[in-house]
């Protein structure tokens, strides 16, 4: 079965297509929720770093760049 909306005989199967699309949508939604949660964690971490610098009478000259070890995504 090379295309998910076709059955084994090659005919269009709307029921199968709807089920798979619904599942794909749920997975994408879950992935986006996890991504948003991680983005909030990184944002809070950067805020804490800036707060620590401020409490020590230091200022940040350039942008902070962080890399997530799990996803290799860079945050600036």
N, CA, C and O atoms as a Tripos MOL2 file, in Angstrom:
@<TRIPOS>MOLECULE
protein
  304   303    76     0     0
PROTEIN
NO_CHARGES

@<TRIPOS>ATOM
      1 N           0.8500   -1.1760    0.0000 N.3       1 UNK1
      2 CA          0.0000    0.0000    0.0000 C.3       1 UNK1
      3 C           0.8970    1.2400    0.0000 C.2       1 UNK1
      4 O           1.3860    1.6450    1.0550 O.2       1 UNK1
      5 N           1.1160    1.8430   -1.1600 N.am      2 UNK2
      6 CA          2.0140    2.9820   -1.2610 C.3       2 UNK2
      7 C           1.3450    4.3020   -0.8880 C.2       2 UNK2
      8 O           2.0170    5.2070   -0.3920 O.2       2 UNK2
      9 N           0.0730    4.4290   -1.1090 N.am      3 UNK3
     10 CA         -0.6590    5.6460   -0.7420 C.3       3 UNK3
     11 C          -1.7200    5.2660    0.2820 C.2       3 UNK3
     12 O          -2.4950    4.3340    0.0680 O.2       3 UNK3
     13 N          -1.7500    5.9900    1.3910 N.am      4 UNK4
     14 CA         -2.6310    5.5850    2.4890 C.3       4 UNK4
     15 C          -4.1130    5.7150    2.1650 C.2       4 UNK4
     16 O          -4.9290    5.0750    2.8280 O.2       4 UNK4
     17 N          -4.4930    6.5140    1.1770 N.am      5 UNK5
     18 CA         -5.9040    6.6810    0.8800 C.3       5 UNK5
     19 C          -6.4060    5.6370   -0.1210 C.2       5 UNK5
     20 O          -7.5640    5.6640   -0.5380 O.2       5 UNK5
     21 N          -5.5210    4.7280   -0.4920 N.am      6 UNK6
     22 CA         -5.9180    3.6460   -1.3980 C.3       6 UNK6
     23 C          -5.8170    2.3100   -0.6670 C.2       6 UNK6
     24 O          -4.9250    2.1070    0.1570 O.2       6 UNK6
     25 N          -6.7280    1.4170   -0.9730 N.am      7 UNK7
     26 CA         -6.6860    0.1010   -0.3490 C.3       7 UNK7
     27 C          -5.7240   -0.8050   -1.1250 C.2       7 UNK7
     28 O          -5.0480   -0.3470   -2.0460 O.2       7 UNK7
     29 N          -5.6640   -2.0680   -0.7630 N.am      8 UNK8
     30 CA         -4.7100   -2.9760   -1.3940 C.3       8 UNK8
     31 C          -4.9870   -3.1870   -2.8800 C.2       8 UNK8
     32 O          -4.0650   -3.4760   -3.6420 O.2       8 UNK8
     33 N          -6.2160   -3.0510   -3.2920 N.am      9 UNK9
     34 CA         -6.5530   -3.2150   -4.7070 C.3       9 UNK9
     35 C          -6.2950   -1.9420   -5.5130 C.2       9 UNK9
     36 O          -6.3750   -1.9560   -6.7410 O.2       9 UNK9
     37 N          -5.9850   -0.8450   -4.8230 N.am     10 UNK10
     38 CA         -5.6870    0.4130   -5.5080 C.3      10 UNK10
     39 C          -6.8500    1.3730   -5.5840 C.2      10 UNK10
     40 O          -6.7340    2.4350   -6.1950 O.2      10 UNK10
     41 N          -7.9730    1.0220   -4.9720 N.am     11 UNK11
     42 CA         -9.1460    1.8930   -4.9990 C.3      11 UNK11
     43 C          -9.1090    2.8770   -3.8280 C.2      11 UNK11
     44 O          -8.5790    2.5830   -2.7560 O.2      11 UNK11
     45 N          -9.6860    4.0430   -4.0690 N.am     12 UNK12
     46 CA         -9.7590    5.0760   -3.0360 C.3      12 UNK12
     47 C         -10.5910    4.5760   -1.8610 C.2      12 UNK12
     48 O         -11.6800    4.0340   -2.0440 O.2      12 UNK12
     49 N         -10.0620    4.7660   -0.6480 N.am     13 UNK13
     50 CA        -10.7540    4.3300    0.5740 C.3      13 UNK13
     51 C         -10.9170    5.5430    1.4900 C.2      13 UNK13
     52 O         -10.0070    5.8540    2.2590 O.2      13 UNK13
     53 N         -12.0650    6.2380    1.4230 N.am     14 UNK14
     54 CA        -12.2500    7.4610    2.2030 C.3      14 UNK14
     55 C         -12.2290    7.2310    3.7070 C.2      14 UNK14
     56 O         -11.7840    8.1050    4.4520 O.2      14 UNK14
     57 N         -12.6940    6.0890    4.1670 N.am     15 UNK15
     58 CA        -12.7130    5.8040    5.5980 C.3      15 UNK15
     59 C         -11.2870    5.7100    6.1330 C.2      15 UNK15
     60 O         -10.9560    6.3060    7.1570 O.2      15 UNK15
     61 N         -10.4650    4.9690    5.4410 N.am     16 UNK16
     62 CA         -9.0700    4.8230    5.8420 C.3      16 UNK16
     63 C          -8.3530    6.1720    5.7980 C.2      16 UNK16
     64 O          -7.5830    6.5030    6.6990 O.2      16 UNK16
     65 N          -8.6090    6.9410    4.7510 N.am     17 UNK17
     66 CA         -7.9740    8.2550    4.6190 C.3      17 UNK17
     67 C          -8.3410    9.1650    5.7870 C.2      17 UNK17
     68 O          -7.4770    9.8580    6.3240 O.2      17 UNK17
     69 N          -9.6150    9.1700    6.1870 N.am     18 UNK18
     70 CA        -10.0560   10.0160    7.2960 C.3      18 UNK18
     71 C          -9.4060    9.5970    8.6130 C.2      18 UNK18
     72 O          -8.9860   10.4420    9.4030 O.2      18 UNK18
     73 N          -9.3270    8.2990    8.8400 N.am     19 UNK19
     74 CA         -8.7290    7.7980   10.0830 C.3      19 UNK19
     75 C          -7.2570    8.1850   10.1550 C.2      19 UNK19
     76 O          -6.7840    8.6640   11.1860 O.2      19 UNK19
     77 N          -6.5450    7.9790    9.0710 N.am     20 UNK20
     78 CA         -5.1090    8.2860    9.0660 C.3      20 UNK20
     79 C          -4.8790    9.7880    9.1830 C.2      20 UNK20
     80 O          -3.9870   10.2160    9.9150 O.2      20 UNK20
     81 N          -5.6610   10.5920    8.4810 N.am     21 UNK21
     82 CA         -5.5100   12.0440    8.5830 C.3      21 UNK21
     83 C          -5.8100   12.5340    9.9970 C.2      21 UNK21
     84 O          -5.1340   13.4340   10.4960 O.2      21 UNK21
     85 N          -6.8060   11.9560   10.6400 N.am     22 UNK22
     86 CA         -7.1420   12.3280   12.0180 C.3      22 UNK22
     87 C          -5.9860   11.9840   12.9610 C.2      22 UNK22
     88 O          -5.6400   12.7700   13.8440 O.2      22 UNK22
     89 N          -5.3970   10.8100   12.7670 N.am     23 UNK23
     90 CA         -4.2590   10.3940   13.5860 C.3      23 UNK23
     91 C          -3.0520   11.2990   13.3510 C.2      23 UNK23
     92 O          -2.3760   11.6980   14.2990 O.2      23 UNK23
     93 N          -2.7850   11.6210   12.0880 N.am     24 UNK24
     94 CA         -1.6720   12.5240   11.7780 C.3      24 UNK24
     95 C          -1.8830   13.8960   12.4100 C.2      24 UNK24
     96 O          -0.9400   14.5020   12.9180 O.2      24 UNK24
     97 N          -3.1170   14.3790   12.3770 N.am     25 UNK25
     98 CA         -3.4270   15.6720   12.9830 C.3      25 UNK25
     99 C          -3.1770   15.6320   14.4990 C.2      25 UNK25
    100 O          -2.6310   16.5760   15.0700 O.2      25 UNK25
    101 N          -3.5780   14.5440   15.1290 N.am     26 UNK26
    102 CA         -3.3790   14.4070   16.5760 C.3      26 UNK26
    103 C          -1.8940   14.3810   16.9110 C.2      26 UNK26
    104 O          -1.4670   14.9970   17.8880 O.2      26 UNK26
    105 N          -1.1110   13.6790   16.1140 N.am     27 UNK27
    106 CA          0.3400   13.6270   16.3510 C.3      27 UNK27
    107 C           0.9840   14.9940   16.1640 C.2      27 UNK27
    108 O           1.8390   15.3940   16.9540 O.2      27 UNK27
    109 N           0.5720   15.7190   15.1100 N.am     28 UNK28
    110 CA          1.1230   17.0660   14.8770 C.3      28 UNK28
    111 C           0.7600   18.0030   16.0250 C.2      28 UNK28
    112 O           1.5910   18.7950   16.4690 O.2      28 UNK28
    113 N          -0.4790   17.9150   16.5060 N.am     29 UNK29
    114 CA         -0.9300   18.7580   17.6060 C.3      29 UNK29
    115 C          -0.1280   18.4620   18.8690 C.2      29 UNK29
    116 O           0.2650   19.3770   19.5920 O.2      29 UNK29
    117 N           0.1070   17.1910   19.1250 N.am     30 UNK30
    118 CA          0.8880   16.7940   20.2960 C.3      30 UNK30
    119 C           2.3280   17.2900   20.1810 C.2      30 UNK30
    120 O           2.9060   17.7650   21.1580 O.2      30 UNK30
    121 N           2.8960   17.1790   18.9980 N.am     31 UNK31
    122 CA          4.2670   17.6400   18.7810 C.3      31 UNK31
    123 C           4.3750   19.1520   18.9850 C.2      31 UNK31
    124 O           5.3300   19.6350   19.5940 O.2      31 UNK31
    125 N           3.3960   19.8910   18.4760 N.am     32 UNK32
    126 CA          3.4030   21.3440   18.6410 C.3      32 UNK32
    127 C           3.2700   21.7400   20.1100 C.2      32 UNK32
    128 O           3.9040   22.6970   20.5560 O.2      32 UNK32
    129 N           2.4570   21.0150   20.8550 N.am     33 UNK33
    130 CA          2.2860   21.3070   22.2790 C.3      33 UNK33
    131 C           3.6030   21.0970   23.0300 C.2      33 UNK33
    132 O           3.9670   21.9010   23.8880 O.2      33 UNK33
    133 N           4.3060   20.0250   22.7060 N.am     34 UNK34
    134 CA          5.6030   19.7750   23.3470 C.3      34 UNK34
    135 C           6.6210   20.8430   22.9660 C.2      34 UNK34
    136 O           7.4250   21.2720   23.7940 O.2      34 UNK34
    137 N           6.5790   21.2680   21.7020 N.am     35 UNK35
    138 CA          7.4860   22.3140   21.2460 C.3      35 UNK35
    139 C           7.2190   23.6320   21.9670 C.2      35 UNK35
    140 O           8.1520   24.3210   22.3790 O.2      35 UNK35
    141 N           5.9530   23.9750   22.1160 N.am     36 UNK36
    142 CA          5.6000   25.2140   22.8250 C.3      36 UNK36
    143 C           6.0520   25.1600   24.2840 C.2      36 UNK36
    144 O           6.5470   26.1470   24.8290 O.2      36 UNK36
    145 N           5.8740   23.9970   24.9060 N.am     37 UNK37
    146 CA          6.2930   23.8360   26.2980 C.3      37 UNK37
    147 C           7.8020   24.0410   26.4170 C.2      37 UNK37
    148 O           8.2700   24.7270   27.3250 O.2      37 UNK37
    149 N           8.5570   23.4450   25.4980 N.am     38 UNK38
    150 CA         10.0140   23.5850   25.5280 C.3      38 UNK38
    151 C          10.4110   25.0370   25.2750 C.2      38 UNK38
    152 O          11.3280   25.5420   25.9230 O.2      38 UNK38
    153 N           9.7440   25.7100   24.3540 N.am     39 UNK39
    154 CA         10.0500   27.1130   24.0780 C.3      39 UNK39
    155 C           9.8370   27.9720   25.3200 C.2      39 UNK39
    156 O          10.6200   28.8820   25.5890 O.2      39 UNK39
    157 N           8.7760   27.6830   26.0790 N.am     40 UNK40
    158 CA          8.5220   28.4240   27.3220 C.3      40 UNK40
    159 C           9.6310   28.1740   28.3360 C.2      40 UNK40
    160 O          10.0640   29.0960   29.0270 O.2      40 UNK40
    161 N          10.0920   26.9200   28.4270 N.am     41 UNK41
    162 CA         11.1760   26.5920   29.3560 C.3      41 UNK41
    163 C          12.4450   27.3700   28.9970 C.2      41 UNK41
    164 O          13.1180   27.9120   29.8740 O.2      41 UNK41
    165 N          12.7600   27.4200   27.7220 N.am     42 UNK42
    166 CA         13.9560   28.1370   27.2730 C.3      42 UNK42
    167 C          13.8050   29.6280   27.5470 C.2      42 UNK42
    168 O          14.7470   30.2730   28.0080 O.2      42 UNK42
    169 N          12.6310   30.1780   27.2670 N.am     43 UNK43
    170 CA         12.3790   31.6000   27.5140 C.3      43 UNK43
    171 C          12.5730   31.9250   28.9970 C.2      43 UNK43
    172 O          13.2100   32.9210   29.3410 O.2      43 UNK43
    173 N          12.0180   31.0750   29.8750 N.am     44 UNK44
    174 CA         12.1750   31.3020   31.3110 C.3      44 UNK44
    175 C          13.6390   31.1990   31.7360 C.2      44 UNK44
    176 O          14.0870   31.9520   32.6000 O.2      44 UNK44
    177 N          14.3770   30.2810   31.1380 N.am     45 UNK45
    178 CA         15.7980   30.1280   31.4580 C.3      45 UNK45
    179 C          16.5690   31.3820   31.0830 C.2      45 UNK45
    180 O          17.3970   31.8550   31.8620 O.2      45 UNK45
    181 N          16.3100   31.9200   29.9100 N.am     46 UNK46
    182 CA         16.9870   33.1470   29.4790 C.3      46 UNK46
    183 C          16.6310   34.3020   30.4080 C.2      46 UNK46
    184 O          17.4940   35.1070   30.7590 O.2      46 UNK46
    185 N          15.3680   34.3870   30.8060 N.am     47 UNK47
    186 CA         14.9490   35.4400   31.7460 C.3      47 UNK47
    187 C          15.6910   35.3060   33.0790 C.2      47 UNK47
    188 O          16.1090   36.3070   33.6600 O.2      47 UNK47
    189 N          15.8540   34.0680   33.5640 N.am     48 UNK48
    190 CA         16.5820   33.8440   34.8170 C.3      48 UNK48
    191 C          18.0400   34.2690   34.6800 C.2      48 UNK48
    192 O          18.5960   34.8890   35.5860 O.2      48 UNK48
    193 N          18.6560   33.9390   33.5530 N.am     49 UNK49
    194 CA         20.0540   34.3350   33.3220 C.3      49 UNK49
    195 C          20.1700   35.8510   33.3490 C.2      49 UNK49
    196 O          21.0770   36.3940   33.9800 O.2      49 UNK49
    197 N          19.2690   36.5300   32.6770 N.am     50 UNK50
    198 CA         19.2880   37.9940   32.6610 C.3      50 UNK50
    199 C          19.0540   38.5630   34.0570 C.2      50 UNK50
    200 O          19.6650   39.5630   34.4310 O.2      50 UNK50
    201 N          18.1810   37.9370   34.8200 N.am     51 UNK51
    202 CA         17.9100   38.3790   36.1790 C.3      51 UNK51
    203 C          19.1550   38.2280   37.0620 C.2      51 UNK51
    204 O          19.4740   39.1120   37.8570 O.2      51 UNK51
    205 N          19.8420   37.1100   36.9100 N.am     52 UNK52
    206 CA         21.0780   36.8870   37.6830 C.3      52 UNK52
    207 C          22.1180   37.9430   37.3310 C.2      52 UNK52
    208 O          22.7740   38.4920   38.2160 O.2      52 UNK52
    209 N          22.2690   38.2250   36.0500 N.am     53 UNK53
    210 CA         23.2210   39.2570   35.6240 C.3      53 UNK53
    211 C          22.8550   40.6100   36.2210 C.2      53 UNK53
    212 O          23.7240   41.3400   36.6980 O.2      53 UNK53
    213 N          21.5790   40.9370   36.1940 N.am     54 UNK54
    214 CA         21.1200   42.2210   36.7410 C.3      54 UNK54
    215 C          21.3950   42.3160   38.2410 C.2      54 UNK54
    216 O          21.7870   43.3710   38.7390 O.2      54 UNK54
    217 N          21.1910   41.2200   38.9510 N.am     55 UNK55
    218 CA         21.4260   41.2320   40.3950 C.3      55 UNK55
    219 C          22.9060   41.3860   40.7380 C.2      55 UNK55
    220 O          23.2440   41.8180   41.8400 O.2      55 UNK55
    221 N          23.7800   41.0390   39.8120 N.am     56 UNK56
    222 CA         25.2300   41.1750   40.0140 C.3      56 UNK56
    223 C          25.7830   42.4500   39.3750 C.2      56 UNK56
    224 O          26.9950   42.6080   39.2310 O.2      56 UNK56
    225 N          24.8820   43.3510   38.9960 N.am     57 UNK57
    226 CA         25.2480   44.6080   38.3390 C.3      57 UNK57
    227 C          26.0480   44.3890   37.0530 C.2      57 UNK57
    228 O          27.0240   45.0860   36.7750 O.2      57 UNK57
    229 N          25.6080   43.4160   36.2940 N.am     58 UNK58
    230 CA         26.2030   43.1430   34.9930 C.3      58 UNK58
    231 C          25.1340   43.3200   33.9310 C.2      58 UNK58
    232 O          23.9410   43.1930   34.2070 O.2      58 UNK58
    233 N          25.5700   43.6120   32.7200 N.am     59 UNK59
    234 CA         24.6060   43.7180   31.6390 C.3      59 UNK59
    235 C          25.0160   42.8290   30.4770 C.2      59 UNK59
    236 O          26.2010   42.5780   30.2540 O.2      59 UNK59
    237 N          24.0520   42.3750   29.7680 N.am     60 UNK60
    238 CA         24.2710   41.5100   28.6290 C.3      60 UNK60
    239 C          24.5690   42.3780   27.4120 C.2      60 UNK60
    240 O          23.7960   43.2770   27.0810 O.2      60 UNK60
    241 N          25.6880   42.1080   26.7480 N.am     61 UNK61
    242 CA         26.1020   42.9140   25.6060 C.3      61 UNK61
    243 C          25.5460   42.3390   24.2970 C.2      61 UNK61
    244 O          25.0550   43.0820   23.4480 O.2      61 UNK61
    245 N          25.6250   41.0470   24.1460 N.am     62 UNK62
    246 CA         25.1450   40.4130   22.9290 C.3      62 UNK62
    247 C          24.0430   39.4090   23.2560 C.2      62 UNK62
    248 O          23.7370   39.1650   24.4230 O.2      62 UNK62
    249 N          23.4640   38.8430   22.2340 N.am     63 UNK63
    250 CA         22.3710   37.8840   22.4140 C.3      63 UNK63
    251 C          22.8680   36.5910   23.0440 C.2      63 UNK63
    252 O          24.0200   36.1920   22.8720 O.2      63 UNK63
    253 N          21.9790   35.9590   23.7690 N.am     64 UNK64
    254 CA         22.2560   34.6370   24.3250 C.3      64 UNK64
    255 C          21.8090   33.6110   23.2860 C.2      64 UNK64
    256 O          20.6970   33.6870   22.7640 O.2      64 UNK64
    257 N          22.6770   32.6610   22.9940 N.am     65 UNK65
    258 CA         22.3270   31.5810   22.0790 C.3      65 UNK65
    259 C          22.4400   30.2680   22.8250 C.2      65 UNK65
    260 O          23.4800   29.9560   23.4060 O.2      65 UNK65
    261 N          21.3520   29.4930   22.8040 N.am     66 UNK66
    262 CA         21.3250   28.1930   23.4710 C.3      66 UNK66
    263 C          21.0020   27.1150   22.4510 C.2      66 UNK66
    264 O          20.2850   27.3640   21.4830 O.2      66 UNK66
    265 N          21.5360   25.9100   22.6710 N.am     67 UNK67
    266 CA         21.2100   24.7730   21.8060 C.3      67 UNK67
    267 C          20.6340   23.6620   22.6660 C.2      67 UNK67
    268 O          21.2180   23.2770   23.6790 O.2      67 UNK67
    269 N          19.5000   23.1600   22.2580 N.am     68 UNK68
    270 CA         18.8560   22.0450   22.9420 C.3      68 UNK68
    271 C          19.6310   20.7750   22.5970 C.2      68 UNK68
    272 O          19.7820   20.4360   21.4230 O.2      68 UNK68
    273 N          20.1170   20.0810   23.6090 N.am     69 UNK69
    274 CA         20.9080   18.8780   23.3770 C.3      69 UNK69
    275 C          20.0940   17.7630   22.7370 C.2      69 UNK69
    276 O          20.6280   16.9620   21.9700 O.2      69 UNK69
    277 N          18.8030   17.7100   23.0480 N.am     70 UNK70
    278 CA         17.9590   16.6430   22.5150 C.3      70 UNK70
    279 C          17.5950   16.8640   21.0550 C.2      70 UNK70
    280 O          17.6930   15.9490   20.2380 O.2      70 UNK70
    281 N          17.1740   18.0850   20.7290 N.am     71 UNK71
    282 CA         16.6680   18.3510   19.3820 C.3      71 UNK71
    283 C          17.6670   19.0690   18.4870 C.2      71 UNK71
    284 O          17.4580   19.1740   17.2790 O.2      71 UNK71
    285 N          18.7440   19.5600   19.0720 N.am     72 UNK72
    286 CA         19.7730   20.3290   18.3440 C.3      72 UNK72
    287 C          19.2370   21.6690   17.8310 C.2      72 UNK72
    288 O          19.8860   22.3190   17.0120 O.2      72 UNK72
    289 N          18.0560   22.0890   18.3060 N.am     73 UNK73
    290 CA         17.4780   23.3590   17.9110 C.3      73 UNK73
    291 C          18.2020   24.4860   18.6630 C.2      73 UNK73
    292 O          18.5190   24.3540   19.8450 O.2      73 UNK73
    293 N          18.4540   25.5800   17.9640 N.am     74 UNK74
    294 CA         19.1100   26.7320   18.5730 C.3      74 UNK74
    295 C          18.0850   27.8060   18.9070 C.2      74 UNK74
    296 O          17.1770   28.0970   18.1290 O.2      74 UNK74
    297 N          18.2600   28.3810   20.0840 N.am     75 UNK75
    298 CA         17.3960   29.4790   20.5460 C.3      75 UNK75
    299 C          18.2630   30.7080   20.6950 C.2      75 UNK75
    300 O          19.3820   30.6440   21.2050 O.2      75 UNK75
    301 N          17.7300   31.8340   20.2400 N.am     76 UNK76
    302 CA         18.4580   33.0990   20.3400 C.3      76 UNK76
    303 C          17.6170   34.1250   21.0370 C.2      76 UNK76
    304 O          18.0550   35.2610   21.2200 O.2      76 UNK76
@<TRIPOS>BOND
     1     1     2 1
     2     2     3 1
     3     3     4 2
     4     3     5 am
     5     5     6 1
     6     6     7 1
     7     7     8 2
     8     7     9 am
     9     9    10 1
    10    10    11 1
    11    11    12 2
    12    11    13 am
    13    13    14 1
    14    14    15 1
    15    15    16 2
    16    15    17 am
    17    17    18 1
    18    18    19 1
    19    19    20 2
    20    19    21 am
    21    21    22 1
    22    22    23 1
    23    23    24 2
    24    23    25 am
    25    25    26 1
    26    26    27 1
    27    27    28 2
    28    27    29 am
    29    29    30 1
    30    30    31 1
    31    31    32 2
    32    31    33 am
    33    33    34 1
    34    34    35 1
    35    35    36 2
    36    35    37 am
    37    37    38 1
    38    38    39 1
    39    39    40 2
    40    39    41 am
    41    41    42 1
    42    42    43 1
    43    43    44 2
    44    43    45 am
    45    45    46 1
    46    46    47 1
    47    47    48 2
    48    47    49 am
    49    49    50 1
    50    50    51 1
    51    51    52 2
    52    51    53 am
    53    53    54 1
    54    54    55 1
    55    55    56 2
    56    55    57 am
    57    57    58 1
    58    58    59 1
    59    59    60 2
    60    59    61 am
    61    61    62 1
    62    62    63 1
    63    63    64 2
    64    63    65 am
    65    65    66 1
    66    66    67 1
    67    67    68 2
    68    67    69 am
    69    69    70 1
    70    70    71 1
    71    71    72 2
    72    71    73 am
    73    73    74 1
    74    74    75 1
    75    75    76 2
    76    75    77 am
    77    77    78 1
    78    78    79 1
    79    79    80 2
    80    79    81 am
    81    81    82 1
    82    82    83 1
    83    83    84 2
    84    83    85 am
    85    85    86 1
    86    86    87 1
    87    87    88 2
    88    87    89 am
    89    89    90 1
    90    90    91 1
    91    91    92 2
    92    91    93 am
    93    93    94 1
    94    94    95 1
    95    95    96 2
    96    95    97 am
    97    97    98 1
    98    98    99 1
    99    99   100 2
   100    99   101 am
   101   101   102 1
   102   102   103 1
   103   103   104 2
   104   103   105 am
   105   105   106 1
   106   106   107 1
   107   107   108 2
   108   107   109 am
   109   109   110 1
   110   110   111 1
   111   111   112 2
   112   111   113 am
   113   113   114 1
   114   114   115 1
   115   115   116 2
   116   115   117 am
   117   117   118 1
   118   118   119 1
   119   119   120 2
   120   119   121 am
   121   121   122 1
   122   122   123 1
   123   123   124 2
   124   123   125 am
   125   125   126 1
   126   126   127 1
   127   127   128 2
   128   127   129 am
   129   129   130 1
   130   130   131 1
   131   131   132 2
   132   131   133 am
   133   133   134 1
   134   134   135 1
   135   135   136 2
   136   135   137 am
   137   137   138 1
   138   138   139 1
   139   139   140 2
   140   139   141 am
   141   141   142 1
   142   142   143 1
   143   143   144 2
   144   143   145 am
   145   145   146 1
   146   146   147 1
   147   147   148 2
   148   147   149 am
   149   149   150 1
   150   150   151 1
   151   151   152 2
   152   151   153 am
   153   153   154 1
   154   154   155 1
   155   155   156 2
   156   155   157 am
   157   157   158 1
   158   158   159 1
   159   159   160 2
   160   159   161 am
   161   161   162 1
   162   162   163 1
   163   163   164 2
   164   163   165 am
   165   165   166 1
   166   166   167 1
   167   167   168 2
   168   167   169 am
   169   169   170 1
   170   170   171 1
   171   171   172 2
   172   171   173 am
   173   173   174 1
   174   174   175 1
   175   175   176 2
   176   175   177 am
   177   177   178 1
   178   178   179 1
   179   179   180 2
   180   179   181 am
   181   181   182 1
   182   182   183 1
   183   183   184 2
   184   183   185 am
   185   185   186 1
   186   186   187 1
   187   187   188 2
   188   187   189 am
   189   189   190 1
   190   190   191 1
   191   191   192 2
   192   191   193 am
   193   193   194 1
   194   194   195 1
   195   195   196 2
   196   195   197 am
   197   197   198 1
   198   198   199 1
   199   199   200 2
   200   199   201 am
   201   201   202 1
   202   202   203 1
   203   203   204 2
   204   203   205 am
   205   205   206 1
   206   206   207 1
   207   207   208 2
   208   207   209 am
   209   209   210 1
   210   210   211 1
   211   211   212 2
   212   211   213 am
   213   213   214 1
   214   214   215 1
   215   215   216 2
   216   215   217 am
   217   217   218 1
   218   218   219 1
   219   219   220 2
   220   219   221 am
   221   221   222 1
   222   222   223 1
   223   223   224 2
   224   223   225 am
   225   225   226 1
   226   226   227 1
   227   227   228 2
   228   227   229 am
   229   229   230 1
   230   230   231 1
   231   231   232 2
   232   231   233 am
   233   233   234 1
   234   234   235 1
   235   235   236 2
   236   235   237 am
   237   237   238 1
   238   238   239 1
   239   239   240 2
   240   239   241 am
   241   241   242 1
   242   242   243 1
   243   243   244 2
   244   243   245 am
   245   245   246 1
   246   246   247 1
   247   247   248 2
   248   247   249 am
   249   249   250 1
   250   250   251 1
   251   251   252 2
   252   251   253 am
   253   253   254 1
   254   254   255 1
   255   255   256 2
   256   255   257 am
   257   257   258 1
   258   258   259 1
   259   259   260 2
   260   259   261 am
   261   261   262 1
   262   262   263 1
   263   263   264 2
   264   263   265 am
   265   265   266 1
   266   266   267 1
   267   267   268 2
   268   267   269 am
   269   269   270 1
   270   270   271 1
   271   271   272 2
   272   271   273 am
   273   273   274 1
   274   274   275 1
   275   275   276 2
   276   275   277 am
   277   277   278 1
   278   278   279 1
   279   279   280 2
   280   279   281 am
   281   281   282 1
   282   282   283 1
   283   283   284 2
   284   283   285 am
   285   285   286 1
   286   286   287 1
   287   287   288 2
   288   287   289 am
   289   289   290 1
   290   290   291 1
   291   291   292 2
   292   291   293 am
   293   293   294 1
   294   294   295 1
   295   295   296 2
   296   295   297 am
   297   297   298 1
   298   298   299 1
   299   299   300 2
   300   299   301 am
   301   301   302 1
   302   302   303 1
   303   303   304 2
@<TRIPOS>SUBSTRUCTURE
     1 UNK1         2 RESIDUE 1 A UNK
     2 UNK2         6 RESIDUE 1 A UNK
     3 UNK3        10 RESIDUE 1 A UNK
     4 UNK4        14 RESIDUE 1 A UNK
     5 UNK5        18 RESIDUE 1 A UNK
     6 UNK6        22 RESIDUE 1 A UNK
     7 UNK7        26 RESIDUE 1 A UNK
     8 UNK8        30 RESIDUE 1 A UNK
     9 UNK9        34 RESIDUE 1 A UNK
    10 UNK10       38 RESIDUE 1 A UNK
    11 UNK11       42 RESIDUE 1 A UNK
    12 UNK12       46 RESIDUE 1 A UNK
    13 UNK13       50 RESIDUE 1 A UNK
    14 UNK14       54 RESIDUE 1 A UNK
    15 UNK15       58 RESIDUE 1 A UNK
    16 UNK16       62 RESIDUE 1 A UNK
    17 UNK17       66 RESIDUE 1 A UNK
    18 UNK18       70 RESIDUE 1 A UNK
    19 UNK19       74 RESIDUE 1 A UNK
    20 UNK20       78 RESIDUE 1 A UNK
    21 UNK21       82 RESIDUE 1 A UNK
    22 UNK22       86 RESIDUE 1 A UNK
    23 UNK23       90 RESIDUE 1 A UNK
    24 UNK24       94 RESIDUE 1 A UNK
    25 UNK25       98 RESIDUE 1 A UNK
    26 UNK26      102 RESIDUE 1 A UNK
    27 UNK27      106 RESIDUE 1 A UNK
    28 UNK28      110 RESIDUE 1 A UNK
    29 UNK29      114 RESIDUE 1 A UNK
    30 UNK30      118 RESIDUE 1 A UNK
    31 UNK31      122 RESIDUE 1 A UNK
    32 UNK32      126 RESIDUE 1 A UNK
    33 UNK33      130 RESIDUE 1 A UNK
    34 UNK34      134 RESIDUE 1 A UNK
    35 UNK35      138 RESIDUE 1 A UNK
    36 UNK36      142 RESIDUE 1 A UNK
    37 UNK37      146 RESIDUE 1 A UNK
    38 UNK38      150 RESIDUE 1 A UNK
    39 UNK39      154 RESIDUE 1 A UNK
    40 UNK40      158 RESIDUE 1 A UNK
    41 UNK41      162 RESIDUE 1 A UNK
    42 UNK42      166 RESIDUE 1 A UNK
    43 UNK43      170 RESIDUE 1 A UNK
    44 UNK44      174 RESIDUE 1 A UNK
    45 UNK45      178 RESIDUE 1 A UNK
    46 UNK46      182 RESIDUE 1 A UNK
    47 UNK47      186 RESIDUE 1 A UNK
    48 UNK48      190 RESIDUE 1 A UNK
    49 UNK49      194 RESIDUE 1 A UNK
    50 UNK50      198 RESIDUE 1 A UNK
    51 UNK51      202 RESIDUE 1 A UNK
    52 UNK52      206 RESIDUE 1 A UNK
    53 UNK53      210 RESIDUE 1 A UNK
    54 UNK54      214 RESIDUE 1 A UNK
    55 UNK55      218 RESIDUE 1 A UNK
    56 UNK56      222 RESIDUE 1 A UNK
    57 UNK57      226 RESIDUE 1 A UNK
    58 UNK58      230 RESIDUE 1 A UNK
    59 UNK59      234 RESIDUE 1 A UNK
    60 UNK60      238 RESIDUE 1 A UNK
    61 UNK61      242 RESIDUE 1 A UNK
    62 UNK62      246 RESIDUE 1 A UNK
    63 UNK63      250 RESIDUE 1 A UNK
    64 UNK64      254 RESIDUE 1 A UNK
    65 UNK65      258 RESIDUE 1 A UNK
    66 UNK66      262 RESIDUE 1 A UNK
    67 UNK67      266 RESIDUE 1 A UNK
    68 UNK68      270 RESIDUE 1 A UNK
    69 UNK69      274 RESIDUE 1 A UNK
    70 UNK70      278 RESIDUE 1 A UNK
    71 UNK71      282 RESIDUE 1 A UNK
    72 UNK72      286 RESIDUE 1 A UNK
    73 UNK73      290 RESIDUE 1 A UNK
    74 UNK74      294 RESIDUE 1 A UNK
    75 UNK75      298 RESIDUE 1 A UNK
    76 UNK76      302 RESIDUE 1 A UNK
